[in-house]
Amino acid sequence: MEGSASVGMVAGPGLAGILVQIMSAPVALVVDSVSYLVSYTTLSRLPKAPPSADPVEESDAPEGKPGPAAEPGCARPKETHREQVLAGLRVLRHDRLQRPMTLAAAHFNIFHSMFFAVNVLFLLKNLDFSPGLLGATSMAGGIAGLVGASCTPLLTRTLGQGRALILVYAVPGLAAVLVPLAAGTGRVVAVTLVTVSTFVYTCAVVVNLVISDTVKQTLVPDHLLGRVTASTRFISWGVQPIGALLGGWLGTWLGLVEVMVLASAGLVASALWPLFSPVRSLIRLPDDEENEAAAGDA
């Protein structure tokens, strides 16, 4: 999934930069709007999937009481949307792995939004990048996504899921600080630092997404997976406007370089959540062990 998304990231930024430079920004926005219509048309032609059954787990029932499924002849009442949302939040609250991973993602996204609220302005104003050059350096992120998705299995086999996750939470902050360091350097050095920063940052983020989603899909029960995913995204994505507003306000008050350095430090600090939690000791997932055992038997 992440590899497929990265293919679009390779072509998209470069094409956007070319369109803005040659045909103006409004034309680029029109082309972008048309691409959404094409996506909508494609998705609308997919076959409709029937609603899946919602199995009842014994753990869903109050302590000391059997769940509805344990009572013969009793049909379980349909859950309201509120009850489904609360079920996902309860899993995040009590799960010793999903809770710190969600908090780490929320922490990371606050400073990610803070950094990118001023990043483009810094590149255009302070480093004097043209739209085409900005698009070209952004293409490094798409290539990095493909590399990250491809190297994740090797990384997790070498370090384990937990230690690999700690690493890829810390690395983006170290990569991000290269951008403000490019201020005052020559054009070649500045382009090199920004390109390397984009590549390393995106590669680490993609590895992070692959590991986090794999852990969630493996350990969370299937009938709760959608609810847990929705709750995780509500929390981790919901804080992004806070980070963006904070980045803009601090950029006006402190300056663009100072905000980017501060955001970089905040990104590195997001690694503390998995580091000081049971996530650190996560070496292998059950599916990995079963697959290896099956391969050995064969």
N, C-alpha and C positions, 0 to 999 in steps of 0.2 A: 504493500500500500504506500509506504513512504517512498519507495523507488519510483513508483508511478507518478506520485506528486512531484518528485524532483525533476522528472522529464519536462514538465511544464515550466518549472522554475528556471531551467536552462534557457529555453526559448523566449519566455515571457518578458523578462526585464530587458534583454537586448532588443527585442522587437519594439518594446515601449519606448526605449531611448531613441531608436532610429525614427519612429513615427513622430515623436515630439520634436526632434531636431529638424526633420525634413518637412513635415506637414503640419506642425503646431500641436499644442496640447489638446485643444478641443477635438481635433480629428482623432487623436489617440483615444480619448474618452469615448467617442462614438463607436470606434472599432471594439473597444472593451465591452461596451454595452451590448453590441451585436453578438459578441462571443458568449455572453450570459444567455441570450435568447437561444443560441444554438445548443448550449448545454441544457436548457430547460426542455427544448424540443426532444433532445435525445433521451433525457430521463423520463419524459412523459410517455415514451413508447415502450418502456420496460413493462413486462407482465406484472400484474398485481399479485402480491404474495398474500395468501390467506393468513389471518391472525393466528398466532401460535398459542397453544395452551399454556396456562400459567401454573406449573406444578406447585404443590404446597410442601414446604419443608417442615420437619418437626420443629426446627428452631424458630419458625415464624410464630408459633403459639406461645402464649404467656407461660412463664415458668411454672411447672407442676401441672399443666393442663395439656391434654392432647390437642393437636391441630384439628381443624375441620375435616381433613382427609381421613383422620383416624376414626371418625364417627360414621358407622355404616348408615347408608341411606341419606346422609346429609350433604347437600350441595353447598359448596363454598360461595358465599355472597361475593359479587363482583366488587373488587376494590375500587375506590374512588381515585381520582388523579392525585389528590392530596395524600392518600394513604400510600400510593406507589412512590411518590416523592420522598415521604418520610422513611419508607423502607430502605431506599438508597442511601439516605443520610445516616440511618442507623448503622448500616454496614460500614460506612466511612468512619463513624464515631468509634466503633468497637474493634475494627480490624487493625491489628498491630502493624500491618504492612501498608495497607491502602491509606490509612490516616496520615502518616508522615510523608508518604509520596505525594499526596494531595496538597499538604501544607508546603512541601518543597516546591511543587509546581506553581502554587499561588505566589510564594515568595519570589521565585524566579521571574514570573510574568510581570510583577510590579516593576522590577528594575529593568526587565526587557522593554517594557512600554516606555519607561522613563528614558532609556537610552535612545530608542528609535523615534521618540517624539522630537528629538533635536538632531538626529543623525544626518538626515538628508539636508537640513538647513546648514549644518556644519560643513558638509561636503561641497555644497553649492556656494556658500558664502565665504567660508574660511579657506577651503582648498581650491576654490574656483573650478570645480568639476563642471563639464558640460553635460547636458542630458544624455548624450550618447555615451560618454565615458562613465557616467553613473550607471547606465544600463549594462555596460560591458563588465564593470566590476561586480555588479549584482549577479551576473550569470555564473560567477564562481560559486555562489550559493547553491545553484541547481546542480552543478557538477559535484559539489561536496555532498549533497543529499544522496546522490547515487553511490558515492564512495561510502558514506556512512551506513546506508542500508545494507550494502554488500559486506562490510567488515564487522558488523555487529555480532554475528555468530562466533567469529574468531575471537573477538574481544571478550565476550561473555564466557567462552570456554577457557580463556587464559586467566581472566581475573575473577570470574564469578559474576552473577547478576548484580549483587549488592555493591561490590567495589567498583565495577564498571559504571554503575549509576552515579556513585559519588564522584568519580572522575569526570563524567560528562556534564555534571552540574557545575563543577568548578572551572572547567576549561573555557566555556564561553566568556566568562568575565576576564580571563587572561587575554583572550583574543580581542575582546572589545576595546581594551585599553590601548591597543595599537592604533586605533583611529585618532584619538586626540593627540597621540604622540607624533602623528604625521604633520601636525601644525608647525609651520616654519621650516619644513624640509623642502627639498626640490621636488619637481613634478614626478620624476621617475620613482623616487623613494616613497612619496605620498601614495602614488597609485599602487606600488608594491605592498605597502603596509595595509592599505584598505582592502586589497584583493586577498591577501593572506588572512586578514581578520575575518572577512566574509566567509572564506572557505572553511577555516577552522571552527568558527562560531556555528555555522550551519551544519557542518559535519557532526559536531558534538550534540546539537539539538536533535538531529534526526536519530542518532544512536539512542539518545534519551527517550524519544518517543517510541522507538521500536521496543526497547526494554520495558518501559512503563506499561505499554499496551499489552505486551506479551505476558507480563506478570499478572495484570488484571484479567486478561482473557483466560489464563490458566487456572488461577486460584479462586476467582469469584464464580459462584454458581451461575449456570447459564440463564436461569429465569430472573436473576438479579443483575445481570451484566449491563443491560440497557439502563437501568435505574442508577447503578453505581457510576457508569460512564457519564450520564447526564448530570449527576450530582458533582462529580469531579470537575467537569467542564464549567458548571455554573460557578463553582468556587474559584477555580484556577483562572478561568477567562474573565469572570466577573470583576476581578480586581484590576484588569488592564486599564480601564478608564482612569482609575485613581493614579496609576503610575504615569500615564500620559499627561494628565493635568499637573501632577507634581513635577514632571520633567519640564513642561513648558513654563511653569511658575518659577522654578529654580533657575531655568535657563535665562529668564529675564532678570532675575535678582543676582545670581552668581556669575553667569556666563556659560557659554556652550561647553567649553573644554572642562570646566569644573563639574558640570552636571554629568558629562560622559564618564569622567573618572569616578565620581561617586556611584553612578549606576554600575560601573564595572566591578567595584568593590562589593556592591550589593549582590550582584550575580554570583560572585565567588562564594559569598556567605550562604547562598542557598544550598550548598553542599553539606552544610552542618545538619540539616534535617535527616537525610539518610545516614550520615556518619554517626550520629548519636541516637540511633533507633535500631530496631531489629532488622531493618533493611540491609544494614552493613553485613550481617552474617548470612544473607541469602546467597548461596553458592549455585545451586541448581534447582530448576523447577521439576515437578513430578513428571511432566511430559518428556523432559530430556532424559531422565533416568529410565523411564519405560522404553523409550526409543533405543537407548543404548543396550538395554537388556534384551530387547527383541532382536537387535542386530547380532548380539553375542550368541543367542540361541540359534539364529539362522546359520 
